[in-house]
Amino acid sequence: MSRWGQLIGVNLEMLFLSFALGARINQIKLDKLKAESKLFEEAEAKKKLQAKLIESQKENIETLDAKVKKKTKAIRNILTHIPQGIFTLDENLKVGDEYSDHLRDILHKKDIAGMTLSEMMDHYFHHNLDQASRTLTAIEFAMNQNRELNWDANAENLIREFSLHEEGGEKAIEVDWWPIENEEEDIVEVLVTLRDVTDLKKLKAKAESDQIEKDMLLEMLANDLSKTQKFLDRTTKQWQRTGEILSEFDSDPSRVYEAVFRVYHTIKGNARSLSFNRLAEAVHEAEEVLKELSRSYSADGLADLQGKDEAIRSLIQSYASLFDQKFQKLMPSASDLTGRLFEEFFEKNLTSVLRKIAEEVGNQNLLWKSTIPIDFLFYTMRLKGS
């Protein structure tokens, strides 16, 4: 091949190679453009998705915020209106910022947040320092510890009721303690509730008093009223000196024991025979304490017995007072009793004889005339009695 032919051949190859290279470069540019377009579309889609997600999160946050506000308002309404003192103690045993409005009314203190449990114990529980101290120790021991091991085991040491002394009288306050745990079941806070149960205790005491009075009336009505009156009169006299005798227990225990035991045993037996069960049970308990005291003397035992003795004396007085209020008017007076005895005597010993004689002689007027002196005598006795 000639030189010109070779040159032409080389140029053609270069031309074809240039065309091929240009086509390849164009394809690469096209692919790059498509890739960039796809990335742009993906970026736009991602941007839209992010915007949608942000909007959704915003709505969720707003919804959650509204729910939180609603719940917070509900809780605040509860704390405002609930007739209980409610507050929390943090891990340092300080009162939290949120507490019920009624707590101020119970404790008569405006600013309670930040007050320590120890300060509250000193100020409000000082009438029962021992139990207050045990309560403080139990809660300190349980804080940041496992509930089952450190709270439940010491729950019996927590004070459940205390008294507040005020100018208008004494208030009875009931206390409940509730541990608050974290995810690890360790106690991180304590919820405390206070309730004024003064009126409730008064109603309960009144109901118990009414029931006791009802039982006592039923015990009295189960017997003849004259027997009940004799029993109460005799028992009151017998019990008058037991307290004085017990005060001499130290000097002469044997004599005192015999004297008091005799009174206790006699009254218990009489009470049981008349079904005065409440009194019989009370005397029996005192009798058991007396027996134990005779076996092992102690000042506390004597004080316990003296307390029971005084309580029984009060119970006997309650029986007697109730009898006077309800039944004394039903009991016959001395003049009525005397007149009744005369009526029974003449009816039994004289009137029947006169009736028999009148029937035999056929003159019923004899009975009427013969009874005039008797009636007159009976009437005279009544006048003297009155």
QUIRACOR-V950681 format. One record per run of one state. SS is the DSSP state (2 for helix, 1 for strand, 0 for the rest). FROM is the first residue (numbers start at 1). LEN is the number of residues. If there is no record, write none. Layout:
SS:FROM:LEN, SS:FROM:LEN
//
This chain:
0:1:2, 2:3:79, 0:82:3, 1:85:5, 0:90:4, 1:94:2, 0:96:6, 2:102:6, 0:108:8, 1:116:1, 2:117:8, 0:125:1, 2:126:17, 0:143:3, 1:146:1, 2:147:4, 0:151:1, 2:152:6, 0:158:3, 1:161:6, 0:167:2, 1:169:13, 0:182:4, 1:186:11, 0:197:1, 2:198:24, 0:222:3, 2:225:15, 0:240:2, 2:242:5, 0:247:6, 2:253:21, 0:274:3, 2:277:19, 0:296:3, 2:299:28, 0:327:1, 2:328:3, 0:331:3, 2:334:28, 0:362:3, 2:365:21, 0:386:1
//
